[in-house]
Amino acid sequence: MRGGVDIVSRNCLFREKTASSLSFWGKLWYTGDGRKLPERMTEMDVTIKALLDLSRSLAGKRLAGLQYPWEALEHIKDWILEIGAGLDPAEYEERGPEVWVHRTAKVAPTAYLGGPCIIGPETEVRHGAFIRGSALVGAGCVVGNSVELKNVILFDGVQTPHYNYVGDSILGYKAHMGAGSITSNVKADKDLVVIRDGERRIETGRKKVGAMLGDFAEIGCNAVLNPGTVIGRHTNVYPTSCVRGAVPADSIYKTNGVIAPKE
């Protein structure tokens, strides 16, 4: 790269204009020609506080009591039941057992709503959507045709508009999943999911963990987010990418695992 440095980690390749500007990336890096860079980088902050605006979800106060977003997965069902029981019947219609739908939401007659679930105001659930249960969907969301949701929290403004699978995942405010993009929530070897952040490993203790998307994350069409993927705020993922591990905020995940900071 002219006038710059190619930075290689064990998992990804990073390109920047100068090595001195890389304090934002991982912990242990090498230049393209094998020269080791100083170990003065910091790990990504994958906490709830760093990823999510908690004012944008009915689960916000409950999430505030946890450190990491995947810790909420075991609580989503109970949280929906607690929140649902306290919703105003003048605003939310209970359309089935443990299924609460805001009266301004639009739900296609061919969509399936499995309880417990909450569908927020001004949200659109389109033809053929399959909500298996334990789905807390916020205000102004889109759950599109042939989309499947299971054990998820969708913050306000989230869009999953076309052929998406979102399971055991949390999608932050105004996160968007392009057509055909999915969250893979179980490893092929069925081992417990580990969050990978550079050289750091965080045990989840769970067999099923999908993806944790920060606010305004943009996932390209047909991308696969592997179990335990964490996408930082305002980060874009290229179409058809196969993503694993933690991707920092304000960055672009490109082809073949190349990550570049936004300018």
PLY file of the C-alpha trace (Angstrom):
ply
format ascii 1.0
element vertex 263
property float x
property float y
property float z
element edge 262
property int vertex1
property int vertex2
end_header
0.00 0.00 0.00
1.57 3.28 -1.11
2.66 5.44 1.83
1.09 3.11 4.33
1.31 -0.18 6.17
-0.49 -3.51 5.83
-1.39 -4.77 9.30
-2.00 -8.49 9.80
-3.50 -10.16 12.88
-4.14 -13.84 13.47
-7.75 -13.38 12.31
-7.88 -10.40 9.95
-5.93 -7.99 7.80
-6.14 -4.27 8.60
-4.99 -1.45 6.37
-4.23 2.04 7.59
-2.11 4.98 6.51
0.28 4.75 9.44
0.98 2.24 12.18
0.74 4.99 14.79
-3.00 5.38 14.14
-3.79 1.77 15.03
-4.31 2.20 18.78
-8.00 1.60 18.05
-7.56 -1.95 16.73
-6.48 -5.20 18.38
-3.67 -6.30 20.68
-0.93 -7.98 18.64
-0.22 -6.96 15.05
2.38 -7.45 12.33
3.13 -5.51 9.18
2.75 -7.22 5.82
6.49 -7.98 5.70
6.44 -9.66 9.12
7.69 -6.80 11.30
6.02 -6.80 14.74
4.35 -3.59 15.85
4.54 -2.25 19.42
2.04 -3.91 21.79
0.19 -0.74 22.74
-3.18 -1.53 21.16
-6.36 -2.04 23.17
-9.07 -4.65 22.81
-12.55 -3.83 21.58
-15.17 -2.93 24.17
-17.89 -5.58 23.68
-20.01 -4.55 26.65
-23.67 -3.59 26.49
-22.80 -0.01 27.37
-20.45 0.29 24.39
-22.80 -1.30 21.86
-26.36 -0.30 22.68
-28.54 2.73 23.43
-30.67 1.21 26.18
-33.33 3.90 25.88
-34.33 2.32 22.56
-35.78 -0.95 23.89
-38.41 -2.05 26.40
-35.69 -4.34 27.76
-33.29 -1.45 28.38
-33.56 -1.33 32.16
-33.07 -5.08 32.41
-30.09 -5.05 30.06
-28.50 -2.33 32.18
-27.96 -4.87 34.95
-25.71 -7.03 32.77
-22.20 -6.58 31.39
-22.28 -8.38 28.05
-25.23 -8.60 25.64
-25.13 -12.40 25.25
-25.80 -12.67 28.99
-29.37 -11.55 28.22
-30.16 -14.55 26.01
-31.21 -16.81 28.88
-33.56 -14.09 30.20
-35.40 -12.96 27.06
-38.42 -15.23 27.49
-38.98 -14.24 31.11
-38.43 -10.55 30.34
-41.09 -10.64 27.62
-43.57 -12.25 29.99
-42.85 -9.65 32.67
-43.05 -6.70 30.28
-46.09 -8.04 28.47
-48.08 -8.45 31.66
-47.62 -4.75 32.37
-48.50 -3.35 28.94
-51.48 -1.04 28.59
-54.37 -2.91 26.90
-55.41 0.37 25.31
-52.11 0.33 23.39
-51.34 -3.38 23.01
-53.70 -6.10 21.86
-53.11 -9.63 23.14
-53.70 -11.54 19.92
-52.93 -14.94 21.35
-51.44 -16.52 24.45
-48.49 -14.32 25.47
-48.53 -12.46 22.14
-48.77 -8.68 22.51
-49.06 -6.50 19.40
-49.20 -2.71 19.45
-52.38 -1.40 17.87
-50.41 0.70 15.37
-48.33 -2.27 14.18
-49.11 -3.89 10.83
-49.04 -7.69 10.79
-49.72 -9.59 7.56
-52.41 -12.26 7.90
-49.90 -14.85 6.66
-47.32 -14.04 9.36
-46.92 -16.41 12.31
-46.54 -14.94 15.80
-45.44 -17.48 18.39
-45.47 -16.56 22.05
-44.09 -15.10 24.02
-43.47 -12.08 21.83
-44.05 -8.35 21.78
-44.45 -6.35 18.56
-43.88 -2.62 19.08
-45.61 0.46 17.68
-45.43 1.24 13.95
-43.64 -2.05 13.30
-44.40 -3.99 10.13
-44.45 -7.79 10.12
-44.70 -8.86 6.49
-46.01 -11.83 4.52
-44.65 -15.19 5.60
-42.66 -13.94 8.58
-42.10 -16.67 11.19
-41.68 -15.50 14.78
-40.98 -18.72 16.66
-41.19 -17.14 20.11
-39.18 -15.22 22.68
-38.96 -12.21 20.36
-39.04 -8.67 21.69
-39.46 -6.44 18.64
-39.25 -2.69 19.19
-40.90 0.34 17.60
-40.65 1.11 13.90
-39.08 -2.22 12.98
-39.46 -4.28 9.82
-39.75 -8.07 10.00
-39.89 -9.02 6.34
-41.06 -11.81 4.13
-39.74 -15.26 5.07
-37.81 -13.83 8.03
-37.44 -16.10 11.06
-36.91 -14.74 14.58
-36.16 -16.81 17.66
-34.99 -15.70 21.12
-34.08 -12.18 20.06
-34.26 -8.54 21.04
-34.71 -6.10 18.18
-34.20 -2.54 19.32
-36.29 0.26 17.83
-35.83 0.88 14.12
-34.23 -2.47 13.31
-34.79 -3.80 9.80
-34.71 -7.49 8.91
-36.62 -7.10 5.64
-35.90 -10.11 3.40
-35.09 -13.79 4.02
-33.15 -13.32 7.25
-32.64 -15.78 10.08
-32.01 -14.08 13.42
-31.66 -16.42 16.38
-30.24 -15.99 19.88
-29.17 -12.49 18.93
-29.54 -8.85 19.90
-29.77 -6.15 17.23
-29.15 -2.56 18.30
-30.98 0.62 17.40
-31.51 1.01 13.64
-29.34 -1.98 12.81
-30.07 -3.32 9.32
-29.63 -6.78 7.83
-29.47 -6.98 4.06
-31.44 -9.55 2.09
-30.42 -13.11 2.87
-28.02 -12.25 5.69
-28.25 -14.56 8.70
-26.99 -15.11 12.22
-25.59 -18.59 12.70
-26.16 -19.52 16.34
-24.67 -23.02 16.75
-21.13 -24.16 15.98
-20.64 -27.09 13.63
-18.88 -29.08 16.39
-21.64 -28.15 18.89
-19.07 -26.78 21.36
-19.89 -23.84 23.61
-19.60 -20.49 21.86
-16.57 -18.31 22.66
-16.39 -14.60 21.81
-13.12 -13.94 19.97
-11.64 -10.46 20.22
-8.14 -10.52 18.76
-6.11 -12.65 21.17
-8.77 -12.41 23.88
-11.34 -15.17 24.43
-14.55 -14.66 26.42
-16.43 -17.80 27.41
-20.22 -17.52 27.05
-21.09 -20.87 28.59
-23.80 -21.24 25.95
-24.22 -23.63 23.04
-26.42 -21.15 21.17
-25.21 -17.59 20.62
-25.91 -15.72 17.40
-24.73 -12.16 16.76
-24.65 -8.97 18.82
-25.09 -5.91 16.59
-24.33 -2.43 17.87
-26.51 0.55 17.03
-26.60 1.47 13.32
-24.73 -1.67 12.22
-25.21 -2.43 8.51
-24.96 -6.05 7.38
-24.66 -6.65 3.63
-26.76 -9.05 1.59
-26.10 -12.78 2.06
-23.53 -12.20 4.81
-23.15 -14.92 7.44
-22.49 -13.85 11.01
-20.95 -16.86 12.72
-21.76 -17.84 16.32
-20.53 -15.22 18.76
-19.97 -12.43 16.25
-20.01 -8.91 17.72
-20.39 -5.91 15.38
-19.60 -2.47 16.77
-21.70 0.65 16.36
-21.85 2.26 12.90
-19.92 -0.63 11.34
-20.63 -1.94 7.83
-20.19 -5.53 6.65
-19.73 -6.20 2.94
-22.23 -8.44 1.13
-21.47 -12.20 1.11
-18.96 -11.85 3.97
-18.39 -14.69 6.42
-17.77 -12.92 9.74
-16.54 -14.23 13.06
-15.23 -12.57 16.20
-15.46 -8.92 17.21
-15.46 -6.16 14.58
-14.75 -2.68 16.00
-17.09 0.28 15.85
-16.91 2.75 12.94
-15.23 0.27 10.62
-15.86 -1.61 7.38
-15.57 -5.40 7.16
-14.49 -6.10 3.59
-13.82 -9.14 1.43
-11.60 -11.90 2.86
-11.67 -10.49 6.38
-10.05 -7.14 5.59
-11.21 -4.50 8.07
-10.72 -0.78 7.53
-11.66 2.11 9.80
-14.17 4.56 8.41
-12.75 7.96 7.56
0 1
1 2
2 3
3 4
4 5
5 6
6 7
7 8
8 9
9 10
10 11
11 12
12 13
13 14
14 15
15 16
16 17
17 18
18 19
19 20
20 21
21 22
22 23
23 24
24 25
25 26
26 27
27 28
28 29
29 30
30 31
31 32
32 33
33 34
34 35
35 36
36 37
37 38
38 39
39 40
40 41
41 42
42 43
43 44
44 45
45 46
46 47
47 48
48 49
49 50
50 51
51 52
52 53
53 54
54 55
55 56
56 57
57 58
58 59
59 60
60 61
61 62
62 63
63 64
64 65
65 66
66 67
67 68
68 69
69 70
70 71
71 72
72 73
73 74
74 75
75 76
76 77
77 78
78 79
79 80
80 81
81 82
82 83
83 84
84 85
85 86
86 87
87 88
88 89
89 90
90 91
91 92
92 93
93 94
94 95
95 96
96 97
97 98
98 99
99 100
100 101
101 102
102 103
103 104
104 105
105 106
106 107
107 108
108 109
109 110
110 111
111 112
112 113
113 114
114 115
115 116
116 117
117 118
118 119
119 120
120 121
121 122
122 123
123 124
124 125
125 126
126 127
127 128
128 129
129 130
130 131
131 132
132 133
133 134
134 135
135 136
136 137
137 138
138 139
139 140
140 141
141 142
142 143
143 144
144 145
145 146
146 147
147 148
148 149
149 150
150 151
151 152
152 153
153 154
154 155
155 156
156 157
157 158
158 159
159 160
160 161
161 162
162 163
163 164
164 165
165 166
166 167
167 168
168 169
169 170
170 171
171 172
172 173
173 174
174 175
175 176
176 177
177 178
178 179
179 180
180 181
181 182
182 183
183 184
184 185
185 186
186 187
187 188
188 189
189 190
190 191
191 192
192 193
193 194
194 195
195 196
196 197
197 198
198 199
199 200
200 201
201 202
202 203
203 204
204 205
205 206
206 207
207 208
208 209
209 210
210 211
211 212
212 213
213 214
214 215
215 216
216 217
217 218
218 219
219 220
220 221
221 222
222 223
223 224
224 225
225 226
226 227
227 228
228 229
229 230
230 231
231 232
232 233
233 234
234 235
235 236
236 237
237 238
238 239
239 240
240 241
241 242
242 243
243 244
244 245
245 246
246 247
247 248
248 249
249 250
250 251
251 252
252 253
253 254
254 255
255 256
256 257
257 258
258 259
259 260
260 261
261 262
